Amino acid sequence: MKSCKLQIGLTLVEMLIVVAVITLLASMVIGIAARLDSQSKERLAENTFALLNAALGQFQDFGYNYMDDYYRDFEFPIDCNSLTRPDLENELGKALDMPGEISITPTGAAYDPNYSGSAALYFFLSQVPASRQTLDKIDGSLITNENSDRDELEIEVGERRYPLQRVIDPWGETLRYSYYENPHENTKEPDFDEPRNFPIITSAGPDRIFGTDDDMTNR
């Protein structure tokens, strides 16, 4: 009498098929999760742009009055893109009629000129009550005054001291703020062109590189 043996387990081919199916499902899940994360960050960036646009409008309505005649006709925060620490201190000092009284501390801390445009934007907007209230609605994770070494930067204006806040995008890059048609690049005496009708704020997007197709703007 022949006996039948029950074969338990999987053959090598069957195991390979199972592994392939699991790998495929895992890659699909990872892809979907990455896409959802990307969409969430894009929505957060768009919401941030909307709030900054509103704050800029409130700044314009307030009629902020710069002390220096050089900026007298400007309706929005001055454009300080790419200014070094001393140049930013100098420009803010002129705008506030406080030459030599503006300093960014700690003096020995690293400072990236790419902070300057966003930092000047945040500083001036925060001086207008309505704009400041709108800035408070921006996701807190996108507001920072830390440099690359995690030092907390501050701005001293006369006897007052404020965190030198700036706005970053959801991918961790500092937003770029441009009020001039031809923004200056690291020059001690900026050659300011005619200001735009409305400033442009730019995020480098997911690739974190400005000037590429995935850049996002407030327009």
C-alpha positions as CSV (number, residue, x, y, z in Angstrom):
1,M,0.0,0.0,0.0
2,K,1.4,3.3,-1.0
3,S,1.5,6.1,1.5
4,C,1.1,9.8,0.6
5,K,3.5,12.2,2.2
6,L,2.2,15.8,2.9
7,Q,4.6,18.3,1.6
8,I,4.9,21.2,4.0
9,G,6.7,24.5,3.2
10,L,7.4,26.5,0.1
11,T,9.6,25.7,-2.8
12,L,12.5,28.1,-3.7
13,V,10.5,29.4,-6.6
14,E,7.5,30.1,-4.4
15,M,9.6,31.9,-1.9
16,L,11.1,34.1,-4.6
17,I,7.6,34.9,-5.8
18,V,6.5,35.9,-2.2
19,V,9.6,38.0,-1.8
20,A,9.0,39.8,-5.1
21,V,5.4,40.5,-4.2
22,I,6.3,41.9,-0.8
23,T,9.0,44.0,-2.4
24,L,6.6,45.4,-4.9
25,L,4.0,46.2,-2.3
26,A,6.6,47.8,-0.1
27,S,7.8,50.0,-2.9
28,M,4.3,51.0,-3.7
29,V,3.6,52.0,-0.1
30,I,6.9,53.9,0.1
31,G,6.1,55.7,-3.1
32,I,2.6,56.7,-2.0
33,A,3.9,57.8,1.4
34,A,6.6,59.9,-0.3
35,R,4.0,61.5,-2.6
36,L,1.7,62.3,0.3
37,D,4.6,63.8,2.2
38,S,5.5,65.9,-0.8
39,Q,1.9,67.1,-1.3
40,S,1.7,68.0,2.4
41,K,4.8,70.1,2.2
42,E,3.6,71.8,-1.0
43,R,0.4,72.8,0.7
44,L,2.3,74.1,3.7
45,A,4.5,76.2,1.4
46,E,1.4,77.6,-0.4
47,N,-0.2,78.4,3.0
48,T,3.0,80.2,4.1
49,F,3.1,82.2,0.9
50,A,-0.6,83.2,1.4
51,L,0.2,84.4,4.9
52,L,3.3,86.3,3.8
53,N,1.3,87.9,1.0
54,A,-1.3,89.0,3.5
55,A,1.4,90.4,5.9
56,L,2.9,92.3,3.0
57,G,-0.4,93.8,2.1
58,Q,-0.9,94.9,5.7
59,F,2.5,96.4,5.8
60,Q,1.7,98.4,2.6
61,D,-1.7,99.5,4.1
62,F,0.0,100.7,7.3
63,G,2.3,103.0,5.3
64,Y,5.5,102.2,7.0
65,N,7.8,105.2,7.0
66,Y,11.5,104.6,6.5
67,M,13.7,107.2,8.0
68,D,16.2,107.4,5.2
69,D,15.1,109.3,2.1
70,Y,16.7,106.5,0.0
71,Y,13.8,104.3,0.9
72,R,11.1,106.9,1.3
73,D,9.0,105.7,-1.6
74,F,9.2,102.0,-0.8
75,E,5.9,100.4,0.1
76,F,7.3,97.0,1.2
77,P,10.2,95.8,3.3
78,I,13.6,96.6,1.7
79,D,15.3,93.9,-0.3
80,C,18.5,92.7,1.4
81,N,19.1,89.5,-0.5
82,S,22.6,88.1,-0.2
83,L,24.0,90.9,2.0
84,T,26.8,89.9,4.4
85,R,26.4,90.6,8.1
86,P,28.1,94.1,8.0
87,D,26.2,95.1,4.9
88,L,22.9,94.0,6.4
89,E,23.6,95.9,9.6
90,N,24.5,99.0,7.5
91,E,21.3,98.8,5.4
92,L,19.0,98.3,8.4
93,G,20.8,101.2,10.2
94,K,20.2,103.6,7.3
95,A,16.5,102.5,6.9
96,L,15.9,103.1,10.7
97,D,18.0,106.3,10.8
98,M,20.3,104.5,13.4
99,P,23.6,104.2,11.6
100,G,26.2,102.2,13.6
101,E,23.5,101.2,16.1
102,I,22.4,97.9,14.5
103,S,24.3,94.7,15.2
104,I,23.8,91.0,14.7
105,T,25.0,88.8,17.5
106,P,26.7,86.7,18.6
107,T,29.4,88.5,16.7
108,G,31.6,85.4,16.3
109,A,28.7,83.1,15.1
110,A,28.6,82.0,11.5
111,Y,26.3,84.0,9.3
112,D,25.1,83.0,5.9
113,P,24.3,85.9,3.5
114,N,21.4,83.8,2.2
115,Y,19.6,84.6,5.5
116,S,19.5,88.3,4.8
117,G,16.6,88.7,2.5
118,S,14.2,86.6,4.6
119,A,15.5,88.0,7.9
120,A,15.0,91.7,6.8
121,L,11.5,90.8,5.5
122,Y,10.6,89.2,8.8
123,F,12.1,92.1,10.9
124,F,10.2,94.8,9.1
125,L,6.9,93.0,8.9
126,S,7.1,92.3,12.6
127,Q,7.3,96.1,13.3
128,V,3.7,96.5,12.0
129,P,1.1,95.2,14.5
130,A,-1.3,93.7,11.9
131,S,1.5,92.1,9.9
132,R,3.0,90.7,13.1
133,Q,-0.3,89.0,14.0
134,T,-0.3,87.4,10.6
135,L,3.3,86.2,10.9
136,D,2.2,84.5,14.1
137,K,-0.1,82.2,12.1
138,I,2.9,80.7,10.1
139,D,3.7,77.2,11.2
140,G,6.3,77.5,14.0
141,S,8.5,74.9,12.4
142,L,9.2,77.3,9.5
143,I,10.4,80.2,11.7
144,T,14.0,80.1,13.0
145,N,16.8,82.3,14.1
146,E,19.4,79.5,14.2
147,N,22.5,79.4,12.0
148,S,24.1,76.3,10.6
149,D,25.8,75.7,14.0
150,R,22.5,76.0,15.9
151,D,23.6,79.3,17.4
152,E,20.6,81.6,18.0
153,L,21.1,84.9,16.1
154,E,19.8,88.1,17.5
155,I,19.6,91.7,16.2
156,E,20.4,94.6,18.5
157,V,18.6,97.8,17.6
158,G,19.9,100.5,19.9
159,E,19.1,99.1,23.4
160,R,16.5,96.6,22.1
161,R,17.2,93.1,21.2
162,Y,15.1,90.7,19.0
163,P,15.6,87.2,17.6
164,L,16.8,87.5,14.0
165,Q,14.0,85.4,12.7
166,R,13.7,84.2,9.1
167,V,11.2,82.0,7.3
168,I,12.3,78.7,5.8
169,D,10.4,76.4,3.5
170,P,9.1,72.9,4.4
171,W,12.3,71.4,2.9
172,G,14.5,73.4,5.2
173,E,15.8,76.2,2.9
174,T,15.6,79.9,3.7
175,L,13.0,81.7,1.6
176,R,14.3,84.3,-0.9
177,Y,12.6,87.7,-0.8
178,S,13.0,90.0,-3.8
179,Y,11.5,93.5,-4.0
180,Y,13.8,94.8,-6.8
181,E,13.8,93.9,-10.4
182,N,17.5,93.3,-10.3
183,P,18.5,92.3,-6.8
184,H,22.0,93.0,-5.7
185,E,24.5,90.2,-5.0
186,N,26.9,90.7,-2.2
187,T,27.8,94.4,-2.9
188,K,28.5,97.0,-0.3
189,E,26.7,99.7,-2.3
190,P,23.6,98.0,-3.8
191,D,22.5,99.2,-7.2
192,F,18.8,99.2,-6.4
193,D,16.6,99.1,-9.5
194,E,12.9,100.1,-9.6
195,P,10.9,98.1,-7.0
196,R,8.4,95.6,-8.2
197,N,4.6,96.2,-7.9
198,F,4.6,93.3,-5.5
199,P,7.6,91.5,-4.0
200,I,8.5,87.9,-5.0
201,I,9.1,85.3,-2.4
202,T,10.7,82.1,-3.6
203,S,11.1,78.6,-2.2
204,A,13.8,76.4,-3.7
205,G,11.3,73.5,-3.6
206,P,12.0,69.8,-3.0
207,D,15.4,69.8,-4.6
208,R,16.5,72.7,-2.4
209,I,18.2,74.4,-5.3
210,F,17.1,77.8,-6.5
211,G,16.6,78.4,-10.2
212,T,15.2,74.9,-11.1
213,D,11.8,73.8,-12.3
214,D,10.4,72.9,-8.9
215,D,10.9,76.3,-7.4
216,M,7.7,77.7,-5.8
217,T,6.8,81.4,-5.5
218,N,4.1,83.5,-3.9
219,R,2.6,84.4,-7.3
